[in-house]
Amino acid sequence: MKKKILLIPLALLLAVGLVAGCAPAPAPAPVEEEVIRWTLESAYPWGDYSMDCLPKFAARVGELSGGRLKIDTLPGGAIVPVDDTLLALGQGVFEVTTSSGGYWEGDIPVGSIEEGLAFLYRGFGTLEQLDAIMAYGLTDLYREVYDEWDAYYIGHFSYHAYPCIMSKLPIRTLDDWKGVKIRAYGPWMDFFGRLGAHATWFPGAEIYMAMKLGTIDVATYDCFGPIGFKLHEVMDYLILPPFADHAISNMLVNKDAWNALPDDLKQVFYEAYEEYAVETYFGYDEYWTAIVQQAGPLGYEVLTMPDSEVDKMKLIAAEQWEDYAVKDDYCARAVRLAKDFYGLD
């Protein structure tokens, strides 16, 4: 009897062992996908419309990536001074920036052509012609340029017609520019100097006090300035027309960070960037309409220079194009591409 009692547990153990051996192995725990975290420091301050749209861009990247790519957005100067933005990007201090090529004119002369010389980008009210000239060869050229700074050129976005000229003085003719103290930047300092003005640069956030104190007579910025920066409170005139149908900014990514990004996340980033570029352009379009139509209630007058005077300024702009073309090989190539695109000699 005792022997049978011992055999029964042994049989049970064998049966349990066989069942256990046939059961499927437990599923491995799911591997959590890596979350990539980037920082974007723009060259622009809060209050600049393109800067104010960046949190939405970052949220869109997060949404499209399913949370795998997260971007924190910071205004110009948050980590490094604005003048050091491009250098810091290349060194990996942060991974993304939005900026203007004209900011880096001292080191990258073609950056001013990228941003837009007077009367360079044509096609007011549309994005199609701007996109066409960029696709004609300028985007590839700018990628070459920024690659030397360890940055990948994602692409451009337009802040519409430029500059928005906000003045305390009535300006109707070429002669009226002589001696005017004006805030401008990049190639526009040179252009207004050619018109006879005395140009200086400082960050957009400082324009209000400079106009209020009389440090400058005229400020140039994008069309967000009169309302977004409340410059309508310190200006007396809006001077038309702008001297460029488009002025462009860029979006740049640290080259190593971009190369390390999985291809599907690169596609996500591009998709969000393209949405951002369209949104900012049409947002600026609404601001242009508003600052012209609401001039009276906002407390300033709209002055439009005659075509005959603008034609004189176009001749001066043509001289500037030629002077930029001899600065270096990149500049020569950019001007040549623009002339070829427009069928100019």
Contacts in CASP RR format, 6 or more apart in sequence:
PFRMAT RR
TARGET T0000
AUTHOR 0000-0000-0000
METHOD contacts of the structure
MODEL  1
MKKKILLIPLALLLAVGLVAGCAPAPAPAPVEEEVIRWTLESAYPWGDYS
MDCLPKFAARVGELSGGRLKIDTLPGGAIVPVDDTLLALGQGVFEVTTSS
GGYWEGDIPVGSIEEGLAFLYRGFGTLEQLDAIMAYGLTDLYREVYDEWD
AYYIGHFSYHAYPCIMSKLPIRTLDDWKGVKIRAYGPWMDFFGRLGAHAT
WFPGAEIYMAMKLGTIDVATYDCFGPIGFKLHEVMDYLILPPFADHAISN
MLVNKDAWNALPDDLKQVFYEAYEEYAVETYFGYDEYWTAIVQQAGPLGY
EVLTMPDSEVDKMKLIAAEQWEDYAVKDDYCARAVRLAKDFYGLD
33 68 0 8 1.000
34 68 0 8 1.000
35 67 0 8 1.000
35 68 0 8 1.000
35 69 0 8 1.000
35 70 0 8 1.000
36 68 0 8 1.000
36 69 0 8 1.000
36 70 0 8 1.000
36 261 0 8 1.000
36 265 0 8 1.000
37 70 0 8 1.000
37 71 0 8 1.000
37 72 0 8 1.000
38 69 0 8 1.000
38 70 0 8 1.000
38 71 0 8 1.000
38 72 0 8 1.000
38 94 0 8 1.000
38 95 0 8 1.000
38 96 0 8 1.000
38 257 0 8 1.000
39 71 0 8 1.000
39 72 0 8 1.000
39 74 0 8 1.000
39 79 0 8 1.000
39 94 0 8 1.000
39 95 0 8 1.000
39 96 0 8 1.000
40 54 0 8 1.000
40 58 0 8 1.000
40 71 0 8 1.000
40 72 0 8 1.000
40 73 0 8 1.000
40 74 0 8 1.000
40 94 0 8 1.000
40 95 0 8 1.000
40 96 0 8 1.000
40 97 0 8 1.000
40 98 0 8 1.000
41 74 0 8 1.000
41 75 0 8 1.000
41 76 0 8 1.000
41 77 0 8 1.000
41 78 0 8 1.000
41 79 0 8 1.000
41 80 0 8 1.000
41 85 0 8 1.000
41 88 0 8 1.000
41 89 0 8 1.000
41 93 0 8 1.000
41 94 0 8 1.000
41 96 0 8 1.000
41 97 0 8 1.000
42 48 0 8 1.000
42 50 0 8 1.000
42 51 0 8 1.000
42 54 0 8 1.000
42 73 0 8 1.000
42 74 0 8 1.000
42 75 0 8 1.000
42 76 0 8 1.000
42 97 0 8 1.000
42 98 0 8 1.000
42 99 0 8 1.000
43 76 0 8 1.000
43 82 0 8 1.000
43 85 0 8 1.000
43 97 0 8 1.000
43 98 0 8 1.000
43 99 0 8 1.000
43 100 0 8 1.000
43 103 0 8 1.000
44 50 0 8 1.000
44 51 0 8 1.000
44 75 0 8 1.000
44 76 0 8 1.000
44 98 0 8 1.000
44 99 0 8 1.000
44 249 0 8 1.000
45 51 0 8 1.000
45 75 0 8 1.000
45 76 0 8 1.000
45 203 0 8 1.000
45 204 0 8 1.000
45 205 0 8 1.000
46 52 0 8 1.000
46 75 0 8 1.000
47 224 0 8 1.000
47 228 0 8 1.000
47 229 0 8 1.000
48 204 0 8 1.000
48 222 0 8 1.000
48 224 0 8 1.000
49 159 0 8 1.000
49 222 0 8 1.000
49 224 0 8 1.000
49 228 0 8 1.000
49 280 0 8 1.000
49 283 0 8 1.000
49 284 0 8 1.000
49 287 0 8 1.000
50 98 0 8 1.000
50 157 0 8 1.000
50 159 0 8 1.000
50 249 0 8 1.000
50 280 0 8 1.000
51 75 0 8 1.000
51 76 0 8 1.000
51 98 0 8 1.000
53 276 0 8 1.000
53 279 0 8 1.000
53 280 0 8 1.000
54 73 0 8 1.000
54 98 0 8 1.000
54 276 0 8 1.000
55 73 0 8 1.000
56 276 0 8 1.000
56 279 0 8 1.000
57 71 0 8 1.000
57 73 0 8 1.000
57 272 0 8 1.000
57 273 0 8 1.000
57 275 0 8 1.000
57 276 0 8 1.000
58 70 0 8 1.000
58 71 0 8 1.000
58 72 0 8 1.000
58 73 0 8 1.000
60 272 0 8 1.000
60 275 0 8 1.000
60 276 0 8 1.000
61 69 0 8 1.000
61 70 0 8 1.000
61 71 0 8 1.000
61 268 0 8 1.000
61 269 0 8 1.000
61 272 0 8 1.000
62 68 0 8 1.000
62 69 0 8 1.000
62 70 0 8 1.000
62 71 0 8 1.000
62 268 0 8 1.000
64 268 0 8 1.000
64 271 0 8 1.000
64 272 0 8 1.000
65 265 0 8 1.000
65 268 0 8 1.000
68 265 0 8 1.000
69 261 0 8 1.000
69 265 0 8 1.000
69 268 0 8 1.000
69 269 0 8 1.000
71 95 0 8 1.000
71 96 0 8 1.000
74 94 0 8 1.000
76 82 0 8 1.000
76 85 0 8 1.000
77 85 0 8 1.000
79 88 0 8 1.000
79 93 0 8 1.000
79 94 0 8 1.000
80 88 0 8 1.000
80 93 0 8 1.000
82 103 0 8 1.000
82 203 0 8 1.000
83 103 0 8 1.000
85 97 0 8 1.000
85 99 0 8 1.000
85 103 0 8 1.000
86 97 0 8 1.000
86 99 0 8 1.000
86 103 0 8 1.000
86 104 0 8 1.000
86 107 0 8 1.000
86 149 0 8 1.000
86 151 0 8 1.000
86 252 0 8 1.000
87 149 0 8 1.000
88 94 0 8 1.000
89 95 0 8 1.000
89 96 0 8 1.000
89 97 0 8 1.000
89 149 0 8 1.000
89 150 0 8 1.000
89 151 0 8 1.000
89 252 0 8 1.000
89 253 0 8 1.000
89 254 0 8 1.000
90 149 0 8 1.000
90 150 0 8 1.000
90 151 0 8 1.000
90 254 0 8 1.000
90 255 0 8 1.000
91 150 0 8 1.000
92 150 0 8 1.000
92 254 0 8 1.000
92 256 0 8 1.000
92 257 0 8 1.000
94 254 0 8 1.000
95 253 0 8 1.000
95 254 0 8 1.000
95 257 0 8 1.000
96 251 0 8 1.000
96 252 0 8 1.000
96 253 0 8 1.000
96 254 0 8 1.000
97 251 0 8 1.000
97 252 0 8 1.000
98 157 0 8 1.000
98 249 0 8 1.000
98 250 0 8 1.000
98 251 0 8 1.000
98 252 0 8 1.000
99 249 0 8 1.000
99 250 0 8 1.000
99 252 0 8 1.000
100 115 0 8 1.000
100 185 0 8 1.000
100 247 0 8 1.000
100 248 0 8 1.000
100 249 0 8 1.000
100 250 0 8 1.000
101 108 0 8 1.000
101 111 0 8 1.000
101 112 0 8 1.000
101 114 0 8 1.000
101 115 0 8 1.000
101 249 0 8 1.000
101 250 0 8 1.000
102 111 0 8 1.000
102 112 0 8 1.000
102 114 0 8 1.000
102 115 0 8 1.000
102 185 0 8 1.000
102 186 0 8 1.000
102 187 0 8 1.000
103 185 0 8 1.000
103 186 0 8 1.000
104 111 0 8 1.000
105 111 0 8 1.000
105 112 0 8 1.000
105 186 0 8 1.000
105 187 0 8 1.000
108 145 0 8 1.000
108 149 0 8 1.000
108 330 0 8 1.000
109 324 0 8 1.000
109 327 0 8 1.000
109 328 0 8 1.000
109 330 0 8 1.000
109 331 0 8 1.000
110 141 0 8 1.000
110 142 0 8 1.000
110 145 0 8 1.000
110 327 0 8 1.000
110 328 0 8 1.000
110 330 0 8 1.000
110 331 0 8 1.000
110 334 0 8 1.000
111 142 0 8 1.000
111 145 0 8 1.000
112 186 0 8 1.000
112 187 0 8 1.000
112 190 0 8 1.000
112 324 0 8 1.000
113 120 0 8 1.000
113 187 0 8 1.000
113 324 0 8 1.000
113 331 0 8 1.000
113 334 0 8 1.000
113 335 0 8 1.000
113 338 0 8 1.000
114 138 0 8 1.000
114 142 0 8 1.000
114 145 0 8 1.000
114 156 0 8 1.000
114 248 0 8 1.000
114 250 0 8 1.000
114 334 0 8 1.000
115 186 0 8 1.000
115 187 0 8 1.000
115 247 0 8 1.000
115 248 0 8 1.000
115 249 0 8 1.000
116 162 0 8 1.000
116 187 0 8 1.000
116 244 0 8 1.000
116 246 0 8 1.000
116 247 0 8 1.000
116 248 0 8 1.000
117 187 0 8 1.000
117 191 0 8 1.000
117 244 0 8 1.000
117 317 0 8 1.000
117 320 0 8 1.000
117 321 0 8 1.000
117 324 0 8 1.000
118 187 0 8 1.000
118 188 0 8 1.000
118 191 0 8 1.000
118 243 0 8 1.000
118 244 0 8 1.000
118 313 0 8 1.000
118 314 0 8 1.000
118 316 0 8 1.000
118 317 0 8 1.000
118 320 0 8 1.000
119 243 0 8 1.000
119 244 0 8 1.000
119 245 0 8 1.000
119 314 0 8 1.000
119 317 0 8 1.000
120 244 0 8 1.000
120 321 0 8 1.000
120 338 0 8 1.000
121 129 0 8 1.000
121 130 0 8 1.000
121 133 0 8 1.000
121 158 0 8 1.000
121 244 0 8 1.000
121 245 0 8 1.000
121 246 0 8 1.000
121 247 0 8 1.000
121 248 0 8 1.000
122 129 0 8 1.000
122 245 0 8 1.000
122 246 0 8 1.000
122 342 0 8 1.000
123 129 0 8 1.000
123 130 0 8 1.000
123 245 0 8 1.000
123 246 0 8 1.000
124 161 0 8 1.000
124 245 0 8 1.000
124 246 0 8 1.000
125 160 0 8 1.000
125 161 0 8 1.000
125 245 0 8 1.000
125 285 0 8 1.000
127 158 0 8 1.000
127 278 0 8 1.000
127 281 0 8 1.000
130 156 0 8 1.000
130 158 0 8 1.000
130 245 0 8 1.000
130 246 0 8 1.000
130 248 0 8 1.000
132 341 0 8 1.000
133 337 0 8 1.000
133 338 0 8 1.000
133 341 0 8 1.000
134 155 0 8 1.000
134 156 0 8 1.000
136 337 0 8 1.000
136 340 0 8 1.000
136 341 0 8 1.000
137 337 0 8 1.000
138 334 0 8 1.000
138 337 0 8 1.000
138 338 0 8 1.000
139 153 0 8 1.000
139 155 0 8 1.000
139 156 0 8 1.000
141 330 0 8 1.000
141 333 0 8 1.000
141 334 0 8 1.000
141 337 0 8 1.000
142 153 0 8 1.000
142 155 0 8 1.000
142 250 0 8 1.000
143 152 0 8 1.000
143 153 0 8 1.000
144 330 0 8 1.000
145 153 0 8 1.000
145 330 0 8 1.000
146 152 0 8 1.000
146 153 0 8 1.000
146 250 0 8 1.000
146 252 0 8 1.000
147 153 0 8 1.000
147 255 0 8 1.000
150 254 0 8 1.000
150 255 0 8 1.000
150 256 0 8 1.000
151 252 0 8 1.000
151 253 0 8 1.000
151 254 0 8 1.000
151 255 0 8 1.000
152 252 0 8 1.000
152 253 0 8 1.000
152 254 0 8 1.000
152 255 0 8 1.000
152 258 0 8 1.000
152 259 0 8 1.000
153 250 0 8 1.000
153 252 0 8 1.000
154 250 0 8 1.000
154 251 0 8 1.000
154 252 0 8 1.000
154 253 0 8 1.000
154 269 0 8 1.000
154 270 0 8 1.000
154 273 0 8 1.000
155 250 0 8 1.000
155 251 0 8 1.000
155 273 0 8 1.000
155 277 0 8 1.000
156 248 0 8 1.000
156 249 0 8 1.000
156 250 0 8 1.000
156 251 0 8 1.000
156 277 0 8 1.000
157 248 0 8 1.000
157 249 0 8 1.000
157 250 0 8 1.000
157 251 0 8 1.000
157 276 0 8 1.000
157 277 0 8 1.000
157 280 0 8 1.000
157 281 0 8 1.000
158 246 0 8 1.000
158 247 0 8 1.000
158 248 0 8 1.000
158 249 0 8 1.000
158 277 0 8 1.000
158 280 0 8 1.000
158 281 0 8 1.000
158 284 0 8 1.000
159 222 0 8 1.000
159 223 0 8 1.000
159 224 0 8 1.000
159 247 0 8 1.000
159 248 0 8 1.000
159 249 0 8 1.000
159 280 0 8 1.000
159 281 0 8 1.000
159 284 0 8 1.000
160 222 0 8 1.000
160 223 0 8 1.000
160 246 0 8 1.000
160 247 0 8 1.000
160 281 0 8 1.000
160 284 0 8 1.000
160 285 0 8 1.000
160 287 0 8 1.000
160 288 0 8 1.000
161 223 0 8 1.000
161 241 0 8 1.000
161 242 0 8 1.000
161 244 0 8 1.000
161 245 0 8 1.000
161 246 0 8 1.000
161 247 0 8 1.000
161 288 0 8 1.000
162 220 0 8 1.000
162 222 0 8 1.000
162 242 0 8 1.000
162 243 0 8 1.000
162 244 0 8 1.000
162 246 0 8 1.000
162 247 0 8 1.000
163 184 0 8 1.000
163 188 0 8 1.000
163 220 0 8 1.000
163 221 0 8 1.000
163 222 0 8 1.000
163 242 0 8 1.000
163 243 0 8 1.000
163 244 0 8 1.000
163 247 0 8 1.000
164 220 0 8 1.000
164 221 0 8 1.000
164 222 0 8 1.000
164 223 0 8 1.000
164 224 0 8 1.000
164 225 0 8 1.000
164 226 0 8 1.000
164 238 0 8 1.000
164 242 0 8 1.000
164 288 0 8 1.000
164 291 0 8 1.000
165 171 0 8 1.000
165 218 0 8 1.000
165 219 0 8 1.000
165 220 0 8 1.000
165 238 0 8 1.000
165 239 0 8 1.000
165 240 0 8 1.000
165 242 0 8 1.000
166 211 0 8 1.000
166 218 0 8 1.000
166 219 0 8 1.000
166 220 0 8 1.000
166 221 0 8 1.000
166 225 0 8 1.000
166 226 0 8 1.000
166 231 0 8 1.000
166 235 0 8 1.000
166 237 0 8 1.000
166 238 0 8 1.000
166 239 0 8 1.000
166 300 0 8 1.000
167 217 0 8 1.000
167 218 0 8 1.000
167 219 0 8 1.000
167 235 0 8 1.000
167 236 0 8 1.000
167 237 0 8 1.000
167 238 0 8 1.000
167 239 0 8 1.000
168 211 0 8 1.000
168 214 0 8 1.000
168 217 0 8 1.000
168 218 0 8 1.000
168 234 0 8 1.000
168 235 0 8 1.000
168 236 0 8 1.000
168 237 0 8 1.000
169 176 0 8 1.000
169 180 0 8 1.000
169 217 0 8 1.000
169 218 0 8 1.000
169 236 0 8 1.000
169 237 0 8 1.000
170 176 0 8 1.000
170 236 0 8 1.000
170 237 0 8 1.000
170 303 0 8 1.000
171 177 0 8 1.000
171 180 0 8 1.000
171 218 0 8 1.000
171 237 0 8 1.000
171 239 0 8 1.000
171 303 0 8 1.000
171 305 0 8 1.000
172 303 0 8 1.000
172 305 0 8 1.000
172 306 0 8 1.000
172 309 0 8 1.000
173 305 0 8 1.000
173 306 0 8 1.000
173 309 0 8 1.000
174 195 0 8 1.000
174 309 0 8 1.000
174 312 0 8 1.000
174 313 0 8 1.000
177 192 0 8 1.000
177 195 0 8 1.000
177 196 0 8 1.000
177 197 0 8 1.000
178 195 0 8 1.000
178 196 0 8 1.000
178 197 0 8 1.000
179 196 0 8 1.000
179 197 0 8 1.000
179 198 0 8 1.000
180 192 0 8 1.000
180 196 0 8 1.000
180 197 0 8 1.000
180 198 0 8 1.000
180 217 0 8 1.000
180 218 0 8 1.000
181 197 0 8 1.000
181 198 0 8 1.000
181 200 0 8 1.000
181 214 0 8 1.000
181 215 0 8 1.000
181 216 0 8 1.000
181 217 0 8 1.000
181 218 0 8 1.000
182 192 0 8 1.000
182 197 0 8 1.000
182 198 0 8 1.000
182 199 0 8 1.000
182 200 0 8 1.000
182 216 0 8 1.000
182 217 0 8 1.000
182 218 0 8 1.000
182 219 0 8 1.000
182 220 0 8 1.000
183 199 0 8 1.000
183 200 0 8 1.000
183 201 0 8 1.000
183 202 0 8 1.000
183 204 0 8 1.000
183 207 0 8 1.000
183 210 0 8 1.000
183 216 0 8 1.000
183 218 0 8 1.000
183 219 0 8 1.000
183 220 0 8 1.000
184 191 0 8 1.000
184 192 0 8 1.000
184 199 0 8 1.000
184 200 0 8 1.000
184 201 0 8 1.000
184 220 0 8 1.000
185 201 0 8 1.000
185 220 0 8 1.000
186 201 0 8 1.000
187 320 0 8 1.000
187 324 0 8 1.000
188 199 0 8 1.000
188 220 0 8 1.000
189 199 0 8 1.000
189 200 0 8 1.000
189 201 0 8 1.000
190 199 0 8 1.000
190 320 0 8 1.000
191 243 0 8 1.000
191 316 0 8 1.000
191 317 0 8 1.000
191 320 0 8 1.000
192 199 0 8 1.000
192 220 0 8 1.000
193 199 0 8 1.000
194 316 0 8 1.000
194 319 0 8 1.000
194 320 0 8 1.000
195 313 0 8 1.000
195 316 0 8 1.000
197 218 0 8 1.000
200 216 0 8 1.000
202 210 0 8 1.000
204 221 0 8 1.000
204 229 0 8 1.000
205 229 0 8 1.000
207 216 0 8 1.000
207 219 0 8 1.000
207 221 0 8 1.000
207 225 0 8 1.000
207 229 0 8 1.000
207 231 0 8 1.000
208 229 0 8 1.000
208 230 0 8 1.000
208 231 0 8 1.000
208 233 0 8 1.000
208 234 0 8 1.000
209 215 0 8 1.000
210 216 0 8 1.000
210 219 0 8 1.000
211 219 0 8 1.000
211 231 0 8 1.000
211 234 0 8 1.000
211 235 0 8 1.000
212 233 0 8 1.000
212 234 0 8 1.000
218 239 0 8 1.000
219 231 0 8 1.000
219 235 0 8 1.000
221 229 0 8 1.000
221 231 0 8 1.000
222 247 0 8 1.000
222 284 0 8 1.000
223 284 0 8 1.000
223 287 0 8 1.000
223 288 0 8 1.000
223 291 0 8 1.000
224 284 0 8 1.000
224 287 0 8 1.000
225 231 0 8 1.000
225 291 0 8 1.000
226 232 0 8 1.000
226 235 0 8 1.000
226 238 0 8 1.000
226 291 0 8 1.000
226 298 0 8 1.000
226 300 0 8 1.000
227 287 0 8 1.000
227 290 0 8 1.000
227 291 0 8 1.000
227 298 0 8 1.000
232 291 0 8 1.000
232 298 0 8 1.000
232 299 0 8 1.000
232 300 0 8 1.000
235 300 0 8 1.000
236 300 0 8 1.000
236 301 0 8 1.000
237 300 0 8 1.000
237 301 0 8 1.000
237 302 0 8 1.000
237 303 0 8 1.000
238 291 0 8 1.000
238 292 0 8 1.000
238 295 0 8 1.000
238 300 0 8 1.000
238 301 0 8 1.000
238 302 0 8 1.000
238 303 0 8 1.000
239 303 0 8 1.000
239 305 0 8 1.000
240 292 0 8 1.000
240 302 0 8 1.000
240 303 0 8 1.000
240 304 0 8 1.000
240 305 0 8 1.000
241 304 0 8 1.000
241 305 0 8 1.000
241 310 0 8 1.000
243 313 0 8 1.000
243 317 0 8 1.000
251 273 0 8 1.000
251 276 0 8 1.000
253 269 0 8 1.000
258 266 0 8 1.000
261 269 0 8 1.000
291 298 0 8 1.000
292 302 0 8 1.000
295 301 0 8 1.000
295 302 0 8 1.000
321 335 0 8 1.000
321 338 0 8 1.000
322 335 0 8 1.000
324 331 0 8 1.000
324 335 0 8 1.000
325 331 0 8 1.000
325 332 0 8 1.000
325 335 0 8 1.000
325 336 0 8 1.000
326 332 0 8 1.000
338 344 0 8 1.000
339 345 0 8 1.000
END
